Amino acid sequence: MANRQNDSRWWVQIGADRDSLPLLERAKARGLKTLVFDSQAGAAGASLATSFQVRPPGDLVSIRAEVRALARHAVIAGCATLERDADAMRAVASIQNDCDGFGPSPETCELLIAGSAWKKALTDAGIPTPVSAILESPTELDRFLGAYPSVLLKPAT
């Protein structure tokens, strides 16, 4: 599906919890309209959305249909999720594949899904996994080493 160049540029986001607010604020600051999906009507980001739709992330068919309808007359500038839910990531991958906007590739989403599934499997088996954290310096790593059997490090940028 090719995006049409016009004045209406949209950011699509799956999930509107408190953690997603900076992403929505940045999209709006860049002049993008926002189409946001969340399973909760009272989600924190609902008030920031140009259009807010209550849909569970697993409702990929209706989410894709909504985005495709929008893409017929608007540019989908990008799509993202901060949800760790595999269905939300698959929705983003599908939209990214359909619209060629900014956002993670379908391959990247599949890697994230695999990582989330791996962490869930470890947790379900009773194996402790590290919490997510942003470390300000390498010395802060000491508090994680020894407390968890595995640590995954990613650069901040």
VEXDREN-2710 file (C-alpha; in Angstrom, 1 decimal):
% VEXDREN-2710
k/r/px/py/pz
1/MET/0.0/0.0/0.0
2/ALA/1.6/3.3/-1.1
3/ASN/1.3/6.4/1.0
4/ARG/-0.2/9.4/-0.7
5/GLN/1.7/12.7/-0.3
6/ASN/-0.7/15.3/1.2
7/ASP/-1.0/17.5/4.2
8/SER/-2.4/14.9/6.5
9/ARG/0.5/12.9/8.1
10/TRP/-0.4/10.4/10.8
11/TRP/1.4/8.5/13.5
12/VAL/-0.1/5.1/14.4
13/GLN/0.5/3.7/17.9
14/ILE/-0.6/0.5/19.5
15/GLY/-1.0/1.1/23.3
16/ALA/-1.6/4.3/25.1
17/ASP/-0.4/3.7/28.7
18/ARG/1.6/6.2/30.7
19/ASP/4.9/5.0/29.3
20/SER/3.7/5.9/25.8
21/LEU/3.0/9.6/26.6
22/PRO/6.5/10.9/25.5
23/LEU/6.2/9.1/22.2
24/LEU/2.7/10.6/21.5
25/GLU/3.9/14.0/22.6
26/ARG/6.8/13.9/20.3
27/ALA/4.6/12.9/17.3
28/LYS/2.3/15.7/18.0
29/ALA/5.2/18.2/18.4
30/ARG/6.3/17.2/14.9
31/GLY/2.9/18.1/13.6
32/LEU/1.6/14.5/13.1
33/LYS/-1.9/13.5/13.8
34/THR/-2.2/10.4/16.0
35/LEU/-4.3/7.3/15.6
36/VAL/-4.0/5.3/18.8
37/PHE/-5.3/1.9/19.7
38/ASP/-5.6/0.6/23.3
39/SER/-7.7/-2.0/25.0
40/GLN/-8.6/0.4/27.8
41/ALA/-11.0/3.3/27.1
42/GLY/-9.4/5.4/29.9
43/ALA/-5.8/4.9/28.8
44/ALA/-3.5/7.7/29.8
45/GLY/-2.7/8.6/26.1
46/ALA/-6.3/8.8/25.0
47/SER/-6.5/12.5/25.5
48/LEU/-3.4/13.1/23.4
49/ALA/-4.7/11.1/20.4
50/THR/-6.3/12.8/17.4
51/SER/-8.3/9.6/17.0
52/PHE/-8.5/7.0/19.8
53/GLN/-9.8/3.5/19.2
54/VAL/-10.6/0.9/21.9
55/ARG/-9.3/-2.4/20.5
56/PRO/-7.4/-5.3/22.0
57/PRO/-3.9/-5.7/20.4
58/GLY/-4.9/-9.1/19.2
59/ASP/-7.7/-7.6/17.0
60/LEU/-5.2/-7.3/14.1
61/VAL/-7.9/-7.6/11.4
62/SER/-9.8/-4.5/12.5
63/ILE/-6.7/-2.5/13.4
64/ARG/-5.2/-3.1/10.0
65/ALA/-8.6/-2.3/8.4
66/GLU/-8.7/1.0/10.2
67/VAL/-5.1/1.9/9.2
68/ARG/-5.7/0.9/5.6
69/ALA/-8.8/3.1/5.5
70/LEU/-6.8/6.0/6.8
71/ALA/-4.0/5.4/4.4
72/ARG/-6.3/5.8/1.4
73/HIS/-6.4/9.5/2.0
74/ALA/-3.5/10.2/4.4
75/VAL/0.2/9.5/4.8
76/ILE/1.1/7.0/7.5
77/ALA/4.3/8.6/8.7
78/GLY/5.1/5.8/11.2
79/CYS/3.9/3.2/13.6
80/ALA/5.2/1.9/17.0
81/THR/4.3/0.2/20.2
82/LEU/5.8/0.2/23.6
83/GLU/3.7/-2.9/24.5
84/ARG/5.6/-6.1/25.1
85/ASP/2.6/-8.1/23.9
86/ALA/3.3/-10.2/20.8
87/ASP/0.0/-9.2/19.2
88/ALA/0.8/-5.5/19.5
89/MET/4.2/-6.1/17.9
90/ARG/2.6/-8.1/15.1
91/ALA/0.1/-5.3/14.5
92/VAL/3.0/-2.8/14.2
93/ALA/4.9/-5.1/11.9
94/SER/1.9/-5.6/9.7
95/ILE/1.2/-1.8/9.5
96/GLN/4.8/-1.1/8.8
97/ASN/4.8/-3.7/6.0
98/ASP/1.6/-2.3/4.6
99/CYS/2.5/1.4/4.7
100/ASP/6.3/1.7/4.5
101/GLY/6.3/4.4/7.3
102/PHE/8.9/5.0/10.0
103/GLY/9.0/2.2/12.6
104/PRO/10.4/-1.2/13.3
105/SER/10.6/-3.6/10.4
106/PRO/8.6/-6.8/10.5
107/GLU/11.9/-8.7/11.1
108/THR/12.7/-6.5/14.1
109/CYS/9.2/-7.0/15.5
110/GLU/9.7/-10.8/15.2
111/LEU/13.0/-10.5/17.1
112/LEU/11.3/-8.5/19.8
113/ILE/8.4/-11.0/20.0
114/ALA/11.0/-13.9/20.4
115/GLY/12.7/-11.9/23.1
116/SER/9.5/-11.3/25.0
117/ALA/8.5/-15.0/24.6
118/TRP/11.9/-16.1/25.8
119/LYS/11.7/-13.9/28.9
120/LYS/8.1/-15.0/29.6
121/ALA/9.2/-18.7/29.3
122/LEU/12.0/-18.1/31.8
123/THR/9.7/-16.3/34.2
124/ASP/7.0/-19.1/33.9
125/ALA/9.7/-21.7/34.7
126/GLY/10.6/-19.8/37.9
127/ILE/13.9/-18.5/36.5
128/PRO/14.4/-14.9/37.6
129/THR/15.0/-12.4/34.7
130/PRO/16.3/-8.9/35.0
131/VAL/13.9/-6.0/35.2
132/SER/14.2/-3.3/32.5
133/ALA/16.4/-0.4/33.6
134/ILE/18.3/2.5/32.1
135/LEU/21.7/2.7/33.6
136/GLU/23.5/6.0/33.8
137/SER/26.9/4.5/34.1
138/PRO/28.7/1.2/33.8
139/THR/29.2/1.2/37.6
140/GLU/25.5/0.8/38.1
141/LEU/25.7/-2.6/36.4
142/ASP/27.2/-4.0/39.6
143/ARG/23.7/-4.0/41.3
144/PHE/22.4/-6.3/38.5
145/LEU/25.4/-8.7/38.3
146/GLY/24.9/-11.5/40.8
147/ALA/21.3/-10.7/41.3
148/TYR/20.1/-12.3/38.0
149/PRO/21.4/-15.3/36.1
150/SER/21.4/-13.2/32.8
151/VAL/21.7/-9.6/31.8
152/LEU/21.0/-8.2/28.4
153/LEU/22.8/-4.9/27.6
154/LYS/21.7/-2.5/24.9
155/PRO/23.1/0.9/24.0
156/ALA/21.0/3.9/25.0
157/THR/21.2/5.3/21.5
END
